[in-house]
Amino acid sequence: MVKIVSRLHKNWLAVVIAAVVTFAGASAALAQGTWKSLTPVPTPTEGMTVGSVGNLIIVAYGDSPALGGDTNLTRIYNISKNSWSSGADAPLPARAEEAYGYTTTDGLMYVIGGRSEAGVINNLERYEVATNSWTTLTPMPTPRAAAAAAVIGSAIFVAGGRDVGGGPCSGNPLDVVERYDIATDTWTTVAPLPMPISDAAAVATGGKLYIIGGCNGDTFTFFNTVLVYNPTTNTWSSLATMPTARASLVSGIVGSNLYAIGGWDGVAPLGLTTNEVYNIASNTWSTAAPMPTSRGEAGVVSHNGNVFVVAGSRPGFGNSTDANEEFTPAPIK
Protein backbone atom coordinates (compact mmCIF):
# COMPACT_ATOMS: atom_id res chain seq x y z
CA MET A 1 0.00 0.00 0.00
CA VAL A 2 2.83 2.37 0.84
CA LYS A 3 4.48 1.61 -2.48
CA ILE A 4 1.21 2.26 -4.39
CA VAL A 5 0.66 5.59 -2.62
CA SER A 6 4.26 6.53 -3.22
CA ARG A 7 3.94 5.68 -6.90
CA LEU A 8 0.70 7.69 -7.18
CA HIS A 9 2.37 10.61 -5.44
CA LYS A 10 5.26 10.52 -7.90
CA ASN A 11 2.90 10.31 -10.89
CA TRP A 12 0.83 13.22 -9.57
CA LEU A 13 3.99 15.25 -8.98
CA ALA A 14 5.17 14.53 -12.52
CA VAL A 15 1.83 15.72 -13.93
CA VAL A 16 2.02 18.94 -11.89
CA ILE A 17 5.60 19.63 -12.99
CA ALA A 18 4.68 19.01 -16.64
CA ALA A 19 1.73 21.36 -16.34
CA VAL A 20 3.88 24.05 -14.74
CA VAL A 21 6.51 23.69 -17.47
CA THR A 22 3.85 23.86 -20.20
CA PHE A 23 2.25 26.91 -18.61
CA ALA A 24 5.62 28.59 -18.18
CA GLY A 25 6.48 27.93 -21.82
CA ALA A 26 3.15 29.28 -23.00
CA SER A 27 3.52 32.31 -20.73
CA ALA A 28 7.01 32.97 -22.08
CA ALA A 29 5.74 32.75 -25.65
CA LEU A 30 2.85 35.06 -24.81
CA ALA A 31 5.22 37.49 -23.14
CA GLN A 32 7.05 37.79 -26.46
CA GLY A 33 3.86 38.44 -28.43
CA THR A 34 2.08 36.40 -31.10
CA TRP A 35 1.93 36.24 -34.90
CA LYS A 36 -1.00 35.56 -37.22
CA SER A 37 -0.97 34.77 -40.95
CA LEU A 38 -3.29 36.86 -43.11
CA THR A 39 -4.50 36.66 -46.71
CA PRO A 40 -1.35 36.66 -48.87
CA VAL A 41 -0.38 39.49 -51.19
CA PRO A 42 -1.89 38.77 -54.66
CA THR A 43 1.57 38.51 -56.24
CA PRO A 44 4.84 37.83 -54.41
CA THR A 45 6.64 41.19 -54.25
CA GLU A 46 9.72 42.77 -52.66
CA GLY A 47 11.12 46.28 -52.30
CA MET A 48 7.80 48.14 -52.44
CA THR A 49 6.43 51.20 -50.65
CA VAL A 50 3.88 50.32 -47.97
CA GLY A 51 1.68 52.66 -45.97
CA SER A 52 -1.68 52.78 -44.23
CA VAL A 53 -4.75 54.98 -44.24
CA GLY A 54 -7.46 54.01 -41.79
CA ASN A 55 -8.05 50.26 -42.09
CA LEU A 56 -6.31 50.08 -45.46
CA ILE A 57 -2.73 49.06 -46.17
CA ILE A 58 -1.39 50.42 -49.46
CA VAL A 59 1.33 48.50 -51.34
CA ALA A 60 2.81 50.31 -54.35
CA TYR A 61 5.47 49.45 -56.94
CA GLY A 62 7.99 46.72 -56.06
CA ASP A 63 9.77 43.87 -57.80
CA SER A 64 7.50 40.94 -58.70
CA PRO A 65 9.57 38.30 -60.54
CA ALA A 66 6.38 36.41 -61.43
CA LEU A 67 5.27 39.50 -63.39
CA GLY A 68 8.64 40.00 -65.07
CA GLY A 69 10.34 42.35 -62.61
CA ASP A 70 9.66 45.89 -61.40
CA THR A 71 6.02 46.97 -61.39
CA ASN A 72 3.88 50.08 -61.01
CA LEU A 73 0.97 48.26 -59.36
CA THR A 74 -1.07 49.56 -56.46
CA ARG A 75 -2.49 46.87 -54.16
CA ILE A 76 -4.81 47.59 -51.25
CA TYR A 77 -5.34 45.35 -48.22
CA ASN A 78 -8.44 45.85 -46.09
CA ILE A 79 -7.52 44.96 -42.52
CA SER A 80 -11.14 44.57 -41.39
CA LYS A 81 -12.08 42.28 -44.29
CA ASN A 82 -8.72 40.49 -44.61
CA SER A 83 -8.94 40.93 -48.38
CA TRP A 84 -7.04 42.54 -51.26
CA SER A 85 -8.11 44.79 -54.12
CA SER A 86 -6.38 46.85 -56.81
CA GLY A 87 -5.87 50.59 -56.97
CA ALA A 88 -4.95 52.83 -59.89
CA ASP A 89 -1.63 52.04 -61.53
CA ALA A 90 1.17 54.26 -60.26
CA PRO A 91 3.12 56.59 -62.58
CA LEU A 92 5.92 55.10 -64.66
CA PRO A 93 8.68 54.10 -64.59
CA ALA A 94 8.11 50.80 -62.84
CA ARG A 95 10.45 50.63 -59.87
CA ALA A 96 11.46 48.97 -56.61
CA GLU A 97 13.62 49.73 -53.55
CA GLU A 98 11.94 53.05 -52.90
CA ALA A 99 12.60 54.69 -49.53
CA TYR A 100 11.63 52.34 -46.71
CA GLY A 101 9.79 53.47 -43.59
CA TYR A 102 6.70 55.53 -42.82
CA THR A 103 5.80 58.01 -45.56
CA THR A 104 2.03 58.26 -45.16
CA THR A 105 0.23 61.24 -43.62
CA ASP A 106 -3.21 62.89 -43.90
CA GLY A 107 -4.55 60.16 -46.18
CA LEU A 108 -1.63 60.50 -48.61
CA MET A 109 1.21 58.05 -49.25
CA TYR A 110 4.51 59.30 -50.70
CA VAL A 111 6.79 57.10 -52.83
CA ILE A 112 10.38 58.37 -52.83
CA GLY A 113 13.23 57.45 -55.15
CA GLY A 114 14.13 53.83 -55.83
CA ARG A 115 15.58 52.11 -58.82
CA SER A 116 14.21 51.38 -62.28
CA GLU A 117 15.66 49.79 -65.41
CA ALA A 118 17.46 53.09 -66.06
CA GLY A 119 19.17 53.05 -62.64
CA VAL A 120 18.52 54.90 -59.39
CA ILE A 121 15.89 57.63 -59.58
CA ASN A 122 14.79 60.70 -57.61
CA ASN A 123 11.08 60.62 -58.48
CA LEU A 124 8.48 61.62 -55.91
CA GLU A 125 4.91 60.37 -56.31
CA ARG A 126 1.88 60.76 -54.06
CA TYR A 127 -1.11 58.45 -53.80
CA GLU A 128 -4.43 59.71 -52.45
CA VAL A 129 -6.59 56.91 -51.13
CA ALA A 130 -9.86 58.87 -51.14
CA THR A 131 -9.71 59.57 -54.88
CA ASN A 132 -7.62 56.53 -55.90
CA SER A 133 -5.30 58.86 -57.81
CA TRP A 134 -1.59 59.57 -58.20
CA THR A 135 0.23 62.91 -58.43
CA THR A 136 3.85 63.53 -59.44
CA LEU A 137 5.67 66.04 -57.24
CA THR A 138 9.05 67.81 -57.16
CA PRO A 139 11.85 65.23 -57.44
CA MET A 140 14.25 64.63 -54.58
CA PRO A 141 17.63 66.35 -55.12
CA THR A 142 19.64 63.13 -54.69
CA PRO A 143 18.71 60.08 -56.80
CA ARG A 144 18.95 56.97 -54.63
CA ALA A 145 17.54 53.56 -53.79
CA ALA A 146 16.96 51.89 -50.42
CA ALA A 147 16.91 55.09 -48.37
CA ALA A 148 15.09 55.26 -45.03
CA ALA A 149 12.30 57.80 -44.57
CA ALA A 150 9.61 58.92 -42.16
CA VAL A 151 7.16 61.77 -41.57
CA ILE A 152 7.72 64.27 -38.77
CA GLY A 153 5.06 66.94 -38.58
CA SER A 154 4.65 68.51 -42.02
CA ALA A 155 7.90 67.14 -43.44
CA ILE A 156 9.37 63.86 -44.67
CA PHE A 157 13.01 63.14 -43.86
CA VAL A 158 14.91 60.84 -46.25
CA ALA A 159 18.19 59.44 -44.95
CA GLY A 160 21.00 57.50 -46.58
CA GLY A 161 20.43 54.95 -49.31
CA ARG A 162 22.72 54.03 -52.20
CA ASP A 163 23.33 55.33 -55.70
CA VAL A 164 23.27 51.84 -57.24
CA GLY A 165 20.23 49.62 -57.67
CA GLY A 166 21.78 46.18 -57.49
CA GLY A 167 19.88 44.96 -54.44
CA PRO A 168 20.46 45.22 -50.69
CA CYS A 169 23.99 46.26 -49.66
CA SER A 170 25.18 46.35 -53.28
CA GLY A 171 27.49 49.31 -52.67
CA ASN A 172 27.89 53.09 -52.84
CA PRO A 173 26.03 53.95 -49.60
CA LEU A 174 25.16 57.57 -48.91
CA ASP A 175 25.11 59.76 -45.82
CA VAL A 176 22.94 62.52 -47.32
CA VAL A 177 19.71 63.49 -45.52
CA GLU A 178 17.07 65.60 -47.22
CA ARG A 179 13.88 67.17 -45.90
CA TYR A 180 10.73 67.41 -48.00
CA ASP A 181 8.28 70.14 -47.00
CA ILE A 182 4.84 68.74 -47.78
CA ALA A 183 3.03 72.10 -47.82
CA THR A 184 5.42 73.85 -50.22
CA ASP A 185 6.56 70.82 -52.29
CA THR A 186 10.22 71.79 -51.76
CA TRP A 187 13.40 70.08 -50.63
CA THR A 188 16.27 71.15 -48.36
CA THR A 189 19.40 69.39 -47.14
CA VAL A 190 19.90 68.82 -43.41
CA ALA A 191 22.69 67.33 -41.26
CA PRO A 192 24.11 64.13 -42.81
CA LEU A 193 24.13 60.74 -41.16
CA PRO A 194 27.19 60.01 -39.00
CA MET A 195 28.27 57.48 -41.63
CA PRO A 196 27.02 56.25 -45.02
CA ILE A 197 24.15 53.77 -44.61
CA SER A 198 21.79 51.99 -46.98
CA ASP A 199 18.97 49.50 -46.50
CA ALA A 200 18.12 50.64 -42.96
CA ALA A 201 14.74 50.86 -41.21
CA ALA A 202 13.17 54.17 -40.22
CA VAL A 203 10.60 55.18 -37.60
CA ALA A 204 9.52 58.61 -36.39
CA THR A 205 8.09 59.20 -32.94
CA GLY A 206 8.18 61.98 -30.37
CA GLY A 207 9.28 64.44 -33.06
CA LYS A 208 12.48 62.50 -33.80
CA LEU A 209 13.70 60.21 -36.58
CA TYR A 210 15.15 56.80 -35.71
CA ILE A 211 17.39 54.97 -38.21
CA ILE A 212 17.90 51.33 -37.27
CA GLY A 213 20.54 48.96 -38.68
CA GLY A 214 21.49 49.06 -42.34
CA CYS A 215 24.75 48.34 -44.12
CA ASN A 216 27.73 49.64 -46.05
CA GLY A 217 27.95 47.53 -49.19
CA ASP A 218 31.39 48.85 -50.09
CA THR A 219 32.89 47.18 -47.02
CA PHE A 220 30.11 44.59 -46.62
CA THR A 221 29.54 45.83 -43.07
CA PHE A 222 26.21 45.30 -41.33
CA PHE A 223 25.20 47.75 -38.64
CA ASN A 224 23.55 47.28 -35.25
CA THR A 225 23.35 51.02 -34.71
CA VAL A 226 20.35 53.07 -33.65
CA LEU A 227 20.75 56.67 -34.74
CA VAL A 228 18.32 59.40 -33.76
CA TYR A 229 17.89 62.74 -35.51
CA ASN A 230 16.49 65.79 -33.76
CA PRO A 231 15.05 68.25 -36.32
CA THR A 232 14.97 71.05 -33.76
CA THR A 233 18.74 71.00 -33.25
CA ASN A 234 19.57 69.43 -36.64
CA THR A 235 21.83 66.91 -34.92
CA TRP A 236 22.35 63.14 -34.77
CA SER A 237 23.12 61.00 -31.72
CA SER A 238 23.56 57.28 -31.00
CA LEU A 239 21.47 55.04 -28.77
CA ALA A 240 21.88 51.50 -27.40
CA THR A 241 22.95 49.11 -30.15
CA MET A 242 20.64 46.44 -31.53
CA PRO A 243 21.56 42.84 -30.52
CA THR A 244 21.58 41.58 -34.14
CA ALA A 245 23.39 43.62 -36.78
CA ARG A 246 21.38 43.53 -40.02
CA ALA A 247 20.08 45.40 -43.02
CA SER A 248 16.94 45.24 -45.16
CA LEU A 249 14.83 44.99 -42.00
CA VAL A 250 11.58 46.71 -41.08
CA SER A 251 10.63 48.50 -37.89
CA GLY A 252 7.21 48.75 -36.30
CA ILE A 253 6.23 51.01 -33.43
CA VAL A 254 3.78 50.34 -30.62
CA GLY A 255 3.75 52.85 -27.79
CA SER A 256 7.34 53.51 -26.76
CA ASN A 257 8.60 50.23 -28.24
CA LEU A 258 10.30 49.92 -31.62
CA TYR A 259 10.26 46.43 -33.16
CA ALA A 260 13.17 45.56 -35.47
CA ILE A 261 11.94 42.65 -37.58
CA GLY A 262 13.51 40.39 -40.22
CA GLY A 263 16.26 41.56 -42.55
CA TRP A 264 19.61 40.15 -43.60
CA ASP A 265 22.84 39.79 -41.62
CA GLY A 266 25.07 39.07 -44.62
CA VAL A 267 25.07 35.32 -44.01
CA ALA A 268 23.20 32.73 -46.08
CA PRO A 269 20.41 31.84 -46.11
CA LEU A 270 19.19 35.36 -46.82
CA GLY A 271 16.32 36.53 -44.67
CA LEU A 272 15.89 36.48 -40.89
CA THR A 273 12.93 35.88 -38.58
CA THR A 274 14.55 37.93 -35.81
CA ASN A 275 12.27 40.26 -33.83
CA GLU A 276 13.99 42.53 -31.30
CA VAL A 277 12.42 45.29 -29.23
CA TYR A 278 13.91 48.66 -28.38
CA ASN A 279 12.30 50.56 -25.52
CA ILE A 280 12.78 54.29 -26.01
CA ALA A 281 12.21 55.22 -22.37
CA SER A 282 14.83 52.83 -20.97
CA ASN A 283 17.18 52.78 -23.99
CA THR A 284 17.30 48.96 -23.80
CA TRP A 285 16.70 45.97 -26.07
CA SER A 286 14.84 42.70 -25.53
CA THR A 287 13.62 39.80 -27.67
CA ALA A 288 10.11 39.26 -29.06
CA ALA A 289 8.49 36.33 -30.87
CA PRO A 290 10.24 35.63 -34.20
CA MET A 291 8.40 36.30 -37.44
CA PRO A 292 7.01 33.10 -39.02
CA THR A 293 8.34 33.90 -42.51
CA SER A 294 12.01 34.83 -42.83
CA ARG A 295 12.52 37.73 -45.25
CA GLY A 296 14.09 41.04 -46.11
CA GLU A 297 12.92 43.98 -48.25
CA ALA A 298 9.43 43.74 -46.74
CA GLY A 299 6.95 46.49 -46.02
CA VAL A 300 5.63 47.41 -42.59
CA VAL A 301 2.63 49.14 -41.07
CA SER A 302 1.91 49.83 -37.40
CA HIS A 303 -1.84 49.92 -36.83
CA ASN A 304 -4.05 49.82 -33.74
CA GLY A 305 -1.33 48.37 -31.50
CA ASN A 306 -0.22 45.69 -33.98
CA VAL A 307 2.55 45.45 -36.58
CA PHE A 308 1.85 44.17 -40.10
CA VAL A 309 4.76 42.86 -42.20
CA VAL A 310 3.91 42.61 -45.88
CA ALA A 311 5.63 40.62 -48.66
CA GLY A 312 9.43 40.75 -49.07
CA SER A 313 12.17 38.48 -50.39
CA ARG A 314 13.12 34.97 -49.29
CA PRO A 315 15.27 32.96 -49.11
CA GLY A 316 17.24 35.26 -51.39
CA PHE A 317 16.65 38.62 -53.01
CA GLY A 318 14.83 38.21 -56.30
CA ASN A 319 12.83 35.33 -54.80
CA SER A 320 9.79 37.20 -53.56
CA THR A 321 7.22 36.08 -51.00
CA ASP A 322 3.51 36.82 -50.72
CA ALA A 323 3.52 36.44 -46.92
CA ASN A 324 1.30 38.86 -45.01
CA GLU A 325 1.67 38.52 -41.23
CA GLU A 326 0.39 40.42 -38.19
CA PHE A 327 2.31 40.73 -34.92
CA THR A 328 0.49 41.44 -31.67
CA PRO A 329 2.91 42.51 -28.91
CA ALA A 330 2.40 41.23 -25.40
CA PRO A 331 0.47 43.62 -23.14
CA ILE A 332 2.74 46.11 -21.42
CA LYS A 333 2.75 45.54 -17.66
Phi and psi in degrees as a GROMACS rama.xvg file:
@    title "Ramachandran Plot"
@    xaxis  label "Phi"
@    yaxis  label "Psi"
@TYPE xy
-62.2553  -40.1748  VAL-2
-65.6966  -40.047  LYS-3
-64.8458  -46.1026  ILE-4
-62.7296  -40.7128  VAL-5
-62.0805  -41.8826  SER-6
-66.2955  -41.4998  ARG-7
-63.0094  -38.7347  LEU-8
-62.3492  -42.6841  HIS-9
-65.8692  -41.8762  LYS-10
-63.5667  -42.8973  ASN-11
-62.6922  -40.8893  TRP-12
-63.9057  -39.4759  LEU-13
-64.3009  -39.5049  ALA-14
-64.491  -43.2141  VAL-15
-62.1224  -45.0929  VAL-16
-61.8658  -43.2073  ILE-17
-62.2923  -40.6412  ALA-18
-65.1676  -41.3935  ALA-19
-63.3925  -42.9419  VAL-20
-63.2306  -43.8362  VAL-21
-62.064  -44.3359  THR-22
-64.3519  -40.6749  PHE-23
-63.6801  -40.9908  ALA-24
-65.1278  -42.5351  GLY-25
-65.7611  -39.66  ALA-26
-64.3925  -39.3988  SER-27
-64.8114  -41.4257  ALA-28
-64.3188  -42.6754  ALA-29
-63.7297  -37.0521  LEU-30
-63.0114  -24.9016  ALA-31
-88.8126  -7.96627  GLN-32
96.2634  173.12  GLY-33
-133.5  155.051  THR-34
-116.074  149.672  TRP-35
-136.775  135.772  LYS-36
-84.7996  137.089  SER-37
-115.025  178.08  LEU-38
-57.354  126.487  THR-39
-62.5138  158.44  PRO-40
-61.77  140.062  VAL-41
-53.844  -36.8456  PRO-42
-133.59  130.245  THR-43
-52.2671  131.107  PRO-44
-146.293  150.817  THR-45
-139.87  156.302  GLU-46
67.1273  37.211  GLY-47
-103.584  170.528  MET-48
-92.7202  133.079  THR-49
-130.204  134.533  VAL-50
-149.19  176.876  GLY-51
-138.082  145.115  SER-52
-136.301  114.824  VAL-53
59.0628  -128.556  GLY-54
-91.2307  13.7971  ASN-55
-109.355  136.19  LEU-56
-106.821  125.622  ILE-57
-102.267  130.279  ILE-58
-123.101  115.958  VAL-59
-125.652  145.608  ALA-60
59.7992  -153.008  TYR-61
103.245  161.044  GLY-62
-94.382  118.368  ASP-63
-121.148  92.7983  SER-64
-53.3824  -33.664  PRO-65
-64.7392  -21.742  ALA-66
-103.264  7.53321  LEU-67
100.39  3.77644  GLY-68
128.084  -143.023  GLY-69
-61.688  144.643  ASP-70
-127.039  171.318  THR-71
-126.465  34.0243  ASN-72
-78.7548  152.09  LEU-73
-120.752  120.84  THR-74
-119.624  139.701  ARG-75
-125.37  124.068  ILE-76
-106.398  126.47  TYR-77
-93.935  112.136  ASN-78
-62.1074  -42.4042  ILE-79
-66.0019  -37.811  SER-80
-95.4812  -9.35976  LYS-81
53.6501  47.8123  ASN-82
-142.753  158.737  SER-83
-112.404  149.309  TRP-84
-143.08  175.532  SER-85
-108.087  143.536  SER-86
-107.371  -177.376  GLY-87
-63.1462  142.09  ALA-88
-58.9759  140.845  ASP-89
-78.5986  160.14  ALA-90
-60.1763  147.125  PRO-91
-75.576  157.793  LEU-92
-81.1934  157.716  PRO-93
-58.9529  148.434  ALA-94
-159.667  170.957  ARG-95
-151.58  175.717  ALA-96
57.7407  37.3683  GLU-97
-68.9994  171.83  GLU-98
-56.5766  131.501  ALA-99
-92.9441  145.263  TYR-100
139.193  -138.503  GLY-101
-123.172  101.544  TYR-102
-124.134  33.2601  THR-103
-116.669  134.255  THR-104
-157.839  143.566  THR-105
53.1793  40.5953  ASP-106
76.4607  10.9702  GLY-107
-123.899  135.097  LEU-108
-112.847  131.695  MET-109
-105.683  132.558  TYR-110
-110.97  122.323  VAL-111
-123.86  119.857  ILE-112
64.0144  -147.695  GLY-113
115.235  -163.273  GLY-114
-136.454  144.123  ARG-115
-125.614  -172.298  SER-116
-61.0194  -26.7915  GLU-117
-83.3524  -7.40604  ALA-118
119.098  -164.096  GLY-119
-70.3078  149.708  VAL-120
-130.846  165.263  ILE-121
-118.989  15.68  ASN-122
-59.2827  147.457  ASN-123
-129.541  119.964  LEU-124
-122.989  153.005  GLU-125
-130.682  130.865  ARG-126
-109.697  128.1  TYR-127
-104.798  117.717  GLU-128
-65.7903  -42.344  VAL-129
-60.1807  -35.5429  ALA-130
-106.659  -1.19389  THR-131
50.6644  50.955  ASN-132
-137.81  155.735  SER-133
-113.647  146.738  TRP-134
-132.824  136.904  THR-135
-93.6568  131.296  THR-136
-116.008  -176.04  LEU-137
-61.6067  126.899  THR-138
-63.2364  153.197  PRO-139
-68.8178  142.507  MET-140
-58.8455  -37.4212  PRO-141
-108.529  111.64  THR-142
-62.5499  135.646  PRO-143
-169.689  157.087  ARG-144
-115.702  159.434  ALA-145
54.7927  37.9361  ALA-146
-79.0323  173.552  ALA-147
-119.348  135.012  ALA-148
-145.711  151.85  ALA-149
-159.494  157.075  ALA-150
-89.4976  132.012  VAL-151
-129.264  112.916  ILE-152
62.6827  -122.269  GLY-153
-102.813  24.2443  SER-154
-137.083  154.905  ALA-155
-115.188  128.583  ILE-156
-104.071  128.855  PHE-157
-117.844  119.199  VAL-158
-120.228  135.938  ALA-159
65.3056  -145.24  GLY-160
106.139  -165.142  GLY-161
-145.116  154.445  ARG-162
-99.6271  23.3358  ASP-163
-128.99  154.112  VAL-164
-115.711  35.4368  GLY-165
-87.4939  12.3576  GLY-166
105.31  171.164  GLY-167
-52.4072  131.649  PRO-168
60.9988  33.7674  CYS-169
-86.049  0.949547  SER-170
121.548  174.133  GLY-171
51.5396  53.2235  ASN-172
-70.3495  156.649  PRO-173
-119.584  154.18  LEU-174
-110.215  0.866239  ASP-175
-68.0514  141.256  VAL-176
-128.75  127.639  VAL-177
-126.342  145.51  GLU-178
-111.228  126.147  ARG-179
-103.245  122.104  TYR-180
-88.0858  112.761  ASP-181
-63.8387  -41.0861  ILE-182
-66.9992  -38.3239  ALA-183
-102.696  -4.42063  THR-184
56.0932  46.4138  ASP-185
-132.276  159.259  THR-186
-118.684  146.073  TRP-187
-138.664  158.21  THR-188
-97.9375  136.345  THR-189
-120.065  -172.847  VAL-190
-57.0337  133.312  ALA-191
-71.3928  162.987  PRO-192
-60.0004  154.606  LEU-193
-60.9409  -25.6707  PRO-194
-152.796  160.622  MET-195
-64.4618  133.77  PRO-196
-143.41  136.94  ILE-197
-126.794  164.949  SER-198
57.5165  39.9577  ASP-199
-98.2967  171.72  ALA-200
-101.584  152.429  ALA-201
-134.143  140.076  ALA-202
-142.444  142.868  VAL-203
-118.929  132.711  ALA-204
-158.943  148.518  THR-205
60.914  27.315  GLY-206
76.3011  14.4531  GLY-207
-129.38  155.946  LYS-208
-106.036  126.966  LEU-209
-109.068  126.033  TYR-210
-112.373  120.221  ILE-211
-117.014  126.529  ILE-212
66.4335  -147.078  GLY-213
107.091  -169.664  GLY-214
-155.142  167.237  CYS-215
-121.085  103.361  ASN-216
-68.3818  -22.3659  GLY-217
-65.6478  -36.7581  ASP-218
-107.226  0.412783  THR-219
50.5504  50.601  PHE-220
-107.493  132.612  THR-221
-108.339  134.803  PHE-222
-100.349  145.512  PHE-223
-112.694  19.4071  ASN-224
-77.2849  151.43  THR-225
-124.255  111.662  VAL-226
-109.275  137.651  LEU-227
-123.967  133.242  VAL-228
-109.363  131.7  TYR-229
-106.743  107.995  ASN-230
-63.3168  -27.9683  PRO-231
-65.2809  -42.185  THR-232
-100.091  -7.20577  THR-233
54.8091  47.3126  ASN-234
-134.734  156.339  THR-235
-111.185  147.773  TRP-236
-142.786  166.433  SER-237
-108.881  145.963  SER-238
-118.129  -175.344  LEU-239
-56.8792  136.04  ALA-240
-73.8958  148.707  THR-241
-71.2832  140.916  MET-242
-58.7045  -38.4141  PRO-243
-113.247  112.288  THR-244
-67.452  133.575  ALA-245
-170.438  162.528  ARG-246
-127.235  175.772  ALA-247
57.0161  31.1051  SER-248
-96.1685  173.638  LEU-249
-122.127  161.228  VAL-250
-135.277  124.266  SER-251
-101.967  162.85  GLY-252
-134.259  129.107  ILE-253
-135.336  114.107  VAL-254
61.6339  -126.641  GLY-255
-99.473  16.6308  SER-256
-108.34  131.319  ASN-257
-104.652  128.361  LEU-258
-104.872  118.462  TYR-259
-98.3537  112.524  ALA-260
-124.73  135.892  ILE-261
67.555  -152.006  GLY-262
104.262  -159.819  GLY-263
-144.32  132.184  TRP-264
-104.7  12.7861  ASP-265
87.2208  -1.45541  GLY-266
-114.545  137.273  VAL-267
-71.0925  149.964  ALA-268
-74.9072  149.715  PRO-269
-69.8777  138.805  LEU-270
103.72  126.134  GLY-271
-116.275  157.682  LEU-272
-103.139  0.848837  THR-273
-54.3913  136.065  THR-274
-135.942  105.974  ASN-275
-119.301  146.747  GLU-276
-116.242  126.551  VAL-277
-106.609  123.946  TYR-278
-96.2092  117.262  ASN-279
-63.3127  -41.4503  ILE-280
-64.3772  -39.9828  ALA-281
-99.496  -6.78034  SER-282
54.5848  46.4596  ASN-283
-134.404  159.971  THR-284
-114.323  149.69  TRP-285
-145.182  179.62  SER-286
-109.495  139.659  THR-287
-118.502  175.125  ALA-288
-59.7898  131.623  ALA-289
-66.3416  150.434  PRO-290
-68.6478  137.349  MET-291
-60.4696  -38.979  PRO-292
-107.822  114.001  THR-293
-66.9134  138.504  SER-294
-175.526  160.824  ARG-295
-126.433  178.956  GLY-296
51.3685  35.5612  GLU-297
-88.3684  177.304  ALA-298
-111.889  159.514  GLY-299
-142.293  145.343  VAL-300
-139.527  134.967  VAL-301
-104.573  121.467  SER-302
-145.418  124.483  HIS-303
54.0404  40.1957  ASN-304
84.3812  1.94712  GLY-305
-120.349  164.159  ASN-306
-121.058  125.494  VAL-307
-105.195  127.55  PHE-308
-113.504  122.609  VAL-309
-118.442  126.93  VAL-310
54.9426  -153.576  ALA-311
124.307  -168.351  GLY-312
-123.02  136.554  SER-313
-164.161  150.845  ARG-314
-79.2917  -0.379073  PRO-315
-138.743  161.073  GLY-316
-69.7356  135.398  PHE-317
95.3381  -0.233662  GLY-318
-122.103  82.4278  ASN-319
-73.8109  157.506  SER-320
-119.441  154.471  THR-321
-103.067  12.6395  ASP-322
-59.9202  138.837  ALA-323
-137.427  107.532  ASN-324
-130.322  144.963  GLU-325
-117.126  127.216  GLU-326
-105.857  127.909  PHE-327
-110.359  109.773  THR-328
-64.1188  155.8  PRO-329
-66.0081  148.647  ALA-330
-58.1959  139.356  PRO-331
-79.7667  124.819  ILE-332
